Amino acid sequence: MASAPAREASGMAPKKPVNTGKRKKGETSATRPPPRNQAFERERFRSRYHQDRYIELLDQSMWCERVFNLNPEGPYKEIAKLLLDQGWERLLQPITDINAELVREFYANALPENPHTDPFTFETFVRGRTIRFDREAINTYLGNPFELAYPDDLDDFHEKQNLGHFILPGPHEEIKRFLLLGDYNYDISDAGREYRAQYKFMTNEAKIIQKFILYNVRPNSHLSDCVVEVCPLIYYILKGIKVDIARTIAWELRMVTLQGRGEREARLFFPGLIMGLIKDTGMRLPTSVHEKIRNPINDAFITRYIMGETKKDKSKQASSSGAPPPRPQPSSEPQPHFPPHLDPHTAAFDFSSFAQWQYQCHTHTWNMLDATNRANTYLQQSQYVMQQQAGYPPEVMSQFMTPEAFQAHVSWPEGRPDPYGGGGSSFGTLSDDILMGDSDRDDPDRVPSATGGSDDDDMQG
């Protein structure tokens, strides 16, 4: 075989490199930043750390929102009115031309350099513009659909959610009976805990709102069901009760930003919303489009893919020769409330259910300890700076430690305990499969994943 110099001498064209692999589905053609041994691009990233974070995000695909075009005078005008009365026009009509570079820069620059100790500021940096995405900023972007009397106030939904109101037997049963058809119930885990609502057992109105939430509010690529925690939000929207949706979206953006490194299955949510936030800064958006939101959910979509599914399911049940097994009905007598792992009806100790229950119980304590650490750090640094500015003699200057010495002395533990990880998980969160009760791999009714790059996702909703 001729060597490269021999090829040049003979006038032969250089051998073309062999493409040893295909580009993964879901990847975009966005350009990568310079190698790590070069200086970072100051106009794009806050630091080299954030540039490295951007490189990691290139392995994560996007889960785009959907455009909802419901005719206010059409057959589903009641649903359209419920959504429009909430003031969510911009949420229903996200920007459809997505520049993947800007979206990834948004998430990369939003990450604190030390996620375990630095406070999360709900602030990012895109091409020289500082962008906030806290509750107030998202509410402003949406057109201020929900006004608070005081900044620390909570709407009725989030206040009850924080108090655990929706898991009480009364509200829990009321929401279930309102969203599900007939006598159907939530799916029950091996530990006897109701944890999931099957899409095919929901009312048609609940199905429409479920799609809106799982695409545009609390994104999740698993569309054939939803966890029980999402059901109260569907209930509130269908009841026409005002919800501070900006608070939910701001928290979801935070969770996406903090998702662990190396989680290749993680998605980047809200690209349309992020493009809107960037556009509102007055930035001239690049002309290159890497993703485009297609296949809007309109009256025709609902008639074919939601109402059509309901008719198909009913016809299957009518033509079935064998009657389905009876579903367990709730007892009319009041039942004592037990944590899932202590339920006397449980045949065996269920460790996964116990871990989830324990995580939910201790999250508030973890957050309080994080806040205490930030407060103590702030006070110590303030005292140290005051000491420096006061010009005390050297023998007095050692009364307050330097911030570095203080952190070393305190030795604040990093992360949050995760029994599934054996001693700590990335950014202190359990995996989505554990927390949300997801069972994509075993569920025969699941909708194909968006990572597959197939049009089936768009057609099936």
Secondary structure, 3 states (H helix, E strand, C coil): CCCHHHHHHCCCCCCCCCCCCCCCCCCCCCCCCCCCCCCCCCCCCCCHHHHHHHHHHCCCCEECCCCEECCCCCCCHHHHHHHHHCCCHHHHCCCCEECHHHHHHHHHHHCCCCCCCCCCCCEEEECCEEEECCHHHHHHHCCCCCCCCCCCCCCHHHHHHHHCHHHCHHHHHHHHHHHECCCCCCEECCCCCEEEEEHHHECHHHHHHHHHHHHHCCCCCCCCEEEHHHHHHHHHHHCCCCCCHHHHHHHHHHHHHCCCCCCCCCCEECHHHHHHHHHCCCCCCCCCCCEECCCCEEHHHHHHHHHHHHHHHHHHHHHCCCCCCCCCCCCCCCCCCCCHHHCCCCCCCCHHHHHHHHHHHHHHHHHHHHHHHHHHHHHHHHHHHHHHHHCCCHHHHCCCCCHHHHHHHHCCCCCCCCCCCCCCCHHHCCCHHHHCCCCCCCCCCCCCCHHHCCCHHHHHC
